[in-house]
Amino acid sequence: MAHPTFDVIVIGAGGMGSAAAFELARRGLSVLALEQFPLVHDRGSSHGHTRIIRRAYYEDPAYVPLVRRAFDRWYDLEQRTGQHLLTECDCLAIGRPDGEVVTGVLASASQHGLDVLHLGASDLRKCYPQFRFADNYVGVLERNAGFLYVEACVRAHLEQARLLGATIQSDEPVVSWVADGNSASVTTTKATYRAQKLVLTAGPWAGHLLAEHGAMLRLMRQTLLWFGTNASEQFRRDRFPIFLADVPEGPFYGLPEIDGRGIKVARHYGAQELTSPSQVDRLIHAEDETPVRAFLEKHIPDATGPLRDAQTCIYTLTPDRHFLIDLHPRFANVAVAAGFSGHGFKFCSVVGEVLADLVEHGGTRWPINMFGFGRFQSTS
């Protein structure tokens, strides 16, 4: 019996995989995207209703060209689908003047000519009385930011990929894959498929599929929490920004109230590490709520209402918490995107383009040098 054959197989159809499938199909390639769970599921990293998108990227100025392109590609996807996927909203970075977040935002803004507004402690209190921070905290406001509707984005990429001829198959776990640099085959619980090229975007399962080349990846359980507010009108997006707060207890982030659940708040990092994706506890416990509620009581006291909703997700972390986007160390026909470390979803639209470049041309015009495998191999 002949094995089905494609130009490219994509393993994993979440945020990155759906974008890659769309971009490859847009270029006229025959594409198979394989997803082990139902499409647009809540077991990995591409769910939770909203994700922040911002240009003044404190993590490193090198991300700015990528996120600029990501905005363009999200707008293009909206135009293709007629769907509302990205809502513009101010983004406020809060921290000490010499802290990582504030200095990082200012560095990216300076290097790339981004328009930001520096707020001293008194300005911060005047402009945003919802916050309570000591006099040694400042703010940096970016107007050109927003948030994405995460499940809608994944669904839109998958729908567009299908319209362009891609085959999308759900509920089909991958058992193994092999490649020789010129061709690849993927065996699932249902069949074996062959292709010239392979794209691996398996999220928390990437470490297992990459074997020794994914040994550096670590998993972390995260919780997303929604709290009721005492004055909903004060937390609308025209009055209350997306925020990133760099405090001694760790970084926290949040989004304004956009539906009846209240504001969304989470602690970034600092949670339980996992040994495998199947280990994640999807129930929400009191200890998940405690640090976030303590942050709100101290810094946003009018947002300490009842916990109205909560979800778990998984971060896949690299040692330096920058992305892994590269060709496989052994196989030039296999492109890998993994380790997005809890800040990657906003880049899906451009990462799909980068992955298509890598498998089609062996390189890309977009700056991804800092995301290569080599940085881990040289330190092992």
C-alpha positions as CSV (number, residue, x, y, z in Angstrom):
1,M,0.0,0.0,0.0
2,A,1.4,3.4,-1.0
3,H,2.2,5.9,1.6
4,P,0.6,9.3,1.2
5,T,3.2,11.9,0.0
6,F,3.4,15.6,0.5
7,D,5.8,18.4,0.0
8,V,5.9,19.3,3.7
9,I,4.5,17.6,6.8
10,V,3.9,19.9,9.9
11,I,3.9,18.1,13.3
12,G,1.7,20.1,15.7
13,A,-1.1,22.4,14.6
14,G,-1.2,24.9,17.5
15,G,-0.2,28.5,17.2
16,M,3.1,28.0,15.3
17,G,2.1,24.9,13.3
18,S,-1.2,26.4,12.1
19,A,0.7,29.5,10.9
20,A,3.4,27.4,9.2
21,A,0.7,25.2,7.4
22,F,-1.0,28.4,6.2
23,E,2.2,30.0,4.9
24,L,3.4,26.8,3.2
25,A,0.0,26.3,1.5
26,R,0.0,30.0,0.5
27,R,3.2,29.3,-1.4
28,G,1.6,26.5,-3.4
29,L,3.2,23.5,-1.5
30,S,1.2,20.4,-0.6
31,V,1.0,20.3,3.1
32,L,-0.1,17.8,5.8
33,A,-0.5,19.2,9.3
34,L,-0.9,16.6,12.1
35,E,-2.4,17.4,15.5
36,Q,-2.5,14.8,18.3
37,F,-5.6,16.4,19.9
38,P,-8.8,18.0,18.6
39,L,-8.0,21.2,16.8
40,V,-7.7,24.4,18.8
41,H,-7.4,22.5,22.1
42,D,-6.5,23.6,25.6
43,R,-3.8,21.1,26.5
44,G,-0.7,22.9,25.3
45,S,0.2,26.6,25.0
46,S,-2.1,28.1,22.4
47,H,-5.2,28.9,24.4
48,G,-6.5,31.2,27.1
49,H,-8.6,33.7,25.1
50,T,-6.0,36.5,24.7
51,R,-2.3,37.1,24.3
52,I,-0.4,40.4,24.4
53,I,1.4,41.8,21.4
54,R,3.8,44.7,21.9
55,R,6.6,46.3,19.8
56,A,8.9,47.7,22.5
57,Y,10.2,44.3,23.4
58,Y,12.0,44.4,26.7
59,E,13.4,40.8,26.3
60,D,15.8,42.0,23.6
61,P,15.8,44.7,20.8
62,A,16.4,41.9,18.3
63,Y,12.8,40.9,18.5
64,V,11.5,44.2,17.3
65,P,11.8,43.6,13.5
66,L,10.0,40.2,14.0
67,V,7.1,41.6,16.0
68,R,6.7,44.5,13.4
69,R,6.4,41.8,10.7
70,A,4.0,39.8,13.0
71,F,1.7,42.8,13.2
72,D,1.6,43.0,9.4
73,R,0.9,39.3,9.1
74,W,-1.9,39.4,11.7
75,Y,-3.5,42.3,9.8
76,D,-3.2,40.4,6.6
77,L,-4.9,37.4,8.2
78,E,-7.8,39.6,9.4
79,Q,-8.2,41.0,5.9
80,R,-8.2,37.5,4.4
81,T,-10.8,36.1,6.8
82,G,-12.9,39.2,7.7
83,Q,-12.4,38.3,11.3
84,H,-11.4,40.5,14.2
85,L,-8.2,38.9,15.6
86,L,-6.2,41.8,17.0
87,T,-7.4,44.6,19.3
88,E,-5.2,47.6,19.8
89,C,-4.6,48.7,23.4
90,D,-2.0,50.7,25.3
91,C,0.7,48.7,27.0
92,L,2.3,50.0,30.3
93,A,5.6,48.6,31.6
94,I,6.0,49.3,35.3
95,G,9.1,48.8,37.4
96,R,12.1,50.4,39.0
97,P,14.1,52.7,36.7
98,D,17.0,50.3,36.6
99,G,14.9,47.1,36.4
100,E,14.9,44.6,33.5
101,V,11.5,45.5,32.1
102,V,11.8,49.3,32.1
103,T,15.4,49.4,30.8
104,G,14.6,46.7,28.2
105,V,11.6,48.6,26.9
106,L,13.5,51.8,26.7
107,A,16.4,50.1,24.9
108,S,14.2,48.6,22.2
109,A,12.4,51.9,21.8
110,S,15.7,53.8,21.4
111,Q,17.3,51.3,19.0
112,H,14.2,51.0,16.7
113,G,12.7,54.5,17.0
114,L,9.5,53.4,18.8
115,D,7.2,55.9,20.3
116,V,7.0,55.5,24.0
117,L,6.1,57.8,26.9
118,H,8.1,57.8,30.1
119,L,5.9,58.2,33.3
120,G,7.5,59.2,36.6
121,A,5.9,58.0,39.8
122,S,3.5,61.0,40.0
123,D,2.6,60.8,36.3
124,L,1.9,57.1,36.8
125,R,-0.5,57.8,39.7
126,K,-2.2,60.7,37.8
127,C,-2.7,58.8,34.5
128,Y,-3.6,55.4,36.0
129,P,-5.0,55.8,39.5
130,Q,-6.0,52.1,39.4
131,F,-2.4,51.2,40.2
132,R,-0.6,51.6,43.5
133,F,3.1,51.7,43.3
134,A,5.8,53.3,45.5
135,D,7.7,56.4,44.5
136,N,10.6,54.4,43.3
137,Y,8.6,52.9,40.5
138,V,8.1,54.4,37.0
139,G,6.2,53.5,33.9
140,V,6.8,53.4,30.2
141,L,3.7,53.6,28.0
142,E,3.6,52.1,24.5
143,R,0.5,53.1,22.4
144,N,1.2,50.8,19.5
145,A,0.4,47.5,21.3
146,G,-2.6,45.3,21.7
147,F,-3.9,41.8,22.3
148,L,-4.8,38.8,20.1
149,Y,-7.7,36.4,20.4
150,V,-5.6,33.3,20.6
151,E,-8.0,30.5,19.7
152,A,-9.5,32.6,16.9
153,C,-6.0,33.2,15.5
154,V,-5.2,29.5,15.4
155,R,-8.6,28.6,13.9
156,A,-8.2,31.3,11.2
157,H,-4.7,30.0,10.2
158,L,-6.1,26.5,10.0
159,E,-9.1,27.5,8.0
160,Q,-7.1,29.5,5.5
161,A,-4.6,26.7,5.2
162,R,-7.4,24.3,4.3
163,L,-8.8,26.8,1.8
164,L,-5.4,26.8,0.1
165,G,-5.3,23.0,-0.2
166,A,-3.6,21.9,3.0
167,T,-4.7,18.7,4.7
168,I,-5.3,19.1,8.4
169,Q,-5.7,16.0,10.5
170,S,-6.6,16.0,14.2
171,D,-6.7,13.3,16.8
172,E,-3.7,11.7,15.2
173,P,-0.6,11.4,17.6
174,V,2.8,11.1,16.0
175,V,4.7,8.0,17.1
176,S,8.0,8.6,15.3
177,W,9.7,10.5,12.5
178,V,12.8,9.9,10.4
179,A,14.7,12.0,7.9
180,D,17.8,11.7,5.8
181,G,18.2,15.3,4.6
182,N,16.4,14.7,1.4
183,S,13.1,13.2,2.5
184,A,11.2,12.4,5.7
185,S,8.5,10.1,6.9
186,V,6.2,10.4,9.9
187,T,4.4,7.5,11.5
188,T,1.3,8.2,13.5
189,T,-1.2,6.0,15.3
190,K,-3.1,5.7,12.0
191,A,-0.6,5.7,9.1
192,T,2.8,6.5,7.7
193,Y,3.3,9.7,5.6
194,R,6.2,10.8,3.4
195,A,7.3,14.2,2.4
196,Q,10.4,16.1,1.1
197,K,10.4,18.4,4.1
198,L,9.3,18.4,7.7
199,V,8.4,21.2,10.2
200,L,8.3,20.3,13.9
201,T,6.1,22.7,15.9
202,A,5.0,20.3,18.7
203,G,5.0,22.8,21.6
204,P,5.5,21.0,25.0
205,W,6.0,17.7,23.2
206,A,8.9,19.1,21.1
207,G,11.6,17.9,23.6
208,H,10.4,14.3,23.2
209,L,10.3,14.4,19.4
210,L,13.7,16.1,19.2
211,A,15.4,13.5,21.5
212,E,18.9,14.6,22.5
213,H,18.5,17.8,20.5
214,G,15.6,18.8,22.7
215,A,17.2,17.9,26.1
216,M,17.6,21.5,27.1
217,L,13.9,22.2,26.9
218,R,12.0,22.5,30.2
219,L,8.3,22.6,30.9
220,M,6.5,24.8,33.4
221,R,2.8,24.8,34.5
222,Q,1.2,28.2,34.3
223,T,-2.2,29.5,35.4
224,L,-4.3,32.3,33.8
225,L,-6.7,33.9,36.2
226,W,-9.6,36.4,35.8
227,F,-10.8,38.6,38.7
228,G,-13.9,40.6,39.2
229,T,-13.4,44.4,39.7
230,N,-15.1,46.9,42.0
231,A,-15.6,49.4,39.2
232,S,-15.7,47.8,35.8
233,E,-15.8,51.1,33.9
234,Q,-12.3,51.9,35.3
235,F,-10.9,48.7,33.8
236,R,-12.1,49.1,30.2
237,R,-9.3,49.2,27.6
238,D,-9.8,52.9,27.0
239,R,-8.9,53.6,30.6
240,F,-6.8,50.6,31.7
241,P,-3.8,49.3,29.7
242,I,-2.2,46.0,29.2
243,F,0.5,46.0,31.9
244,L,3.8,44.3,32.6
245,A,4.8,44.8,36.3
246,D,8.4,44.0,37.4
247,V,8.1,43.6,41.2
248,P,10.3,41.7,43.7
249,E,7.8,38.8,43.8
250,G,8.4,38.3,40.1
251,P,7.0,39.6,36.9
252,F,3.2,39.9,36.6
253,Y,1.1,40.8,33.6
254,G,-2.5,41.6,32.9
255,L,-5.1,42.7,30.4
256,P,-8.1,45.0,30.8
257,E,-11.7,43.8,31.3
258,I,-13.1,42.9,27.9
259,D,-15.9,40.6,29.0
260,G,-17.9,39.7,32.1
261,R,-15.0,37.7,33.6
262,G,-13.1,40.8,34.8
263,I,-9.3,41.5,34.3
264,K,-6.9,38.7,33.3
265,V,-3.8,38.5,35.4
266,A,-0.9,36.0,35.7
267,R,2.5,35.7,37.2
268,H,5.1,35.2,34.5
269,Y,7.4,32.3,35.4
270,G,8.0,31.1,38.9
271,A,5.6,28.2,38.8
272,Q,5.9,24.4,39.0
273,E,8.3,22.7,36.5
274,L,7.1,19.5,34.9
275,T,8.8,16.4,33.6
276,S,6.3,15.8,30.8
277,P,3.2,17.5,29.4
278,S,1.0,14.7,30.7
279,Q,2.1,15.6,34.2
280,V,0.3,18.9,34.3
281,D,-2.4,19.4,36.9
282,R,-5.2,21.2,35.1
283,L,-7.2,21.9,38.3
284,I,-6.8,25.4,39.9
285,H,-5.8,25.4,43.5
286,A,-5.7,28.0,46.3
287,E,-1.9,28.3,45.9
288,D,-2.3,29.3,42.3
289,E,-4.5,32.2,43.3
290,T,-2.6,33.3,46.4
291,P,0.4,35.1,44.8
292,V,-1.7,36.8,42.1
293,R,-4.3,38.0,44.6
294,A,-1.5,39.3,46.9
295,F,-0.1,41.3,43.9
296,L,-3.6,42.7,43.2
297,E,-4.3,43.6,46.8
298,K,-1.0,45.5,46.9
299,H,-0.9,47.1,43.5
300,I,-4.5,47.1,41.9
301,P,-6.8,47.0,45.0
302,D,-10.0,47.6,42.9
303,A,-9.4,44.3,41.0
304,T,-9.6,42.0,44.0
305,G,-13.1,40.7,43.4
306,P,-14.0,37.0,43.1
307,L,-12.0,34.7,40.9
308,R,-14.3,34.3,38.0
309,D,-12.4,32.0,35.6
310,A,-9.0,30.2,35.5
311,Q,-7.1,28.1,33.0
312,T,-3.8,26.2,33.0
313,C,-1.3,26.2,30.1
314,I,2.3,25.0,29.6
315,Y,5.4,27.1,29.0
316,T,8.2,25.3,27.1
317,L,11.4,27.0,28.2
318,T,14.9,27.2,26.7
319,P,17.8,27.9,29.1
320,D,18.0,31.5,28.1
321,R,14.3,31.9,27.5
322,H,14.8,33.0,24.0
323,F,13.1,31.0,21.2
324,L,14.4,28.0,19.3
325,I,13.9,28.5,15.5
326,D,16.4,26.7,13.3
327,L,17.0,23.9,10.9
328,H,17.6,20.6,12.7
329,P,21.3,20.1,13.5
330,R,21.4,16.9,11.5
331,F,18.8,17.3,8.8
332,A,18.7,20.3,6.5
333,N,15.1,19.4,5.4
334,V,13.7,19.6,8.9
335,A,12.8,23.0,10.5
336,V,12.1,23.3,14.2
337,A,10.2,26.0,16.2
338,A,10.0,25.4,19.9
339,G,10.9,26.8,23.4
340,F,8.8,29.9,23.1
341,S,9.2,30.4,26.9
342,G,5.8,32.0,27.5
343,H,6.2,35.0,25.3
344,G,6.0,33.6,21.8
345,F,2.3,33.5,20.6
346,K,2.4,37.1,19.3
347,F,5.1,35.9,16.8
348,C,3.1,33.0,15.3
349,S,2.2,34.9,12.1
350,V,5.9,35.7,11.3
351,V,7.3,32.4,12.6
352,G,5.1,30.6,10.1
353,E,6.7,32.7,7.4
354,V,10.2,32.0,8.8
355,L,9.6,28.2,8.9
356,A,8.4,28.2,5.3
357,D,11.5,30.1,4.3
358,L,13.7,27.6,6.1
359,V,12.2,24.5,4.5
360,E,11.9,26.1,1.1
361,H,15.2,28.0,0.8
362,G,17.3,26.9,3.8
363,G,17.4,30.4,5.2
364,T,15.3,33.5,5.8
365,R,15.7,37.3,5.6
366,W,14.3,37.7,9.1
367,P,16.8,38.0,12.0
368,I,16.8,34.6,13.8
369,N,20.5,34.1,14.5
370,M,20.0,34.3,18.2
371,F,17.4,31.5,18.1
372,G,19.7,28.7,16.8
373,F,20.6,25.3,18.2
374,G,24.2,26.2,18.2
375,R,24.0,28.4,21.3
376,F,23.1,25.3,23.4
377,Q,25.5,22.9,21.8
378,S,28.5,25.3,22.4
379,T,27.8,25.4,26.1
380,S,27.1,21.6,26.6
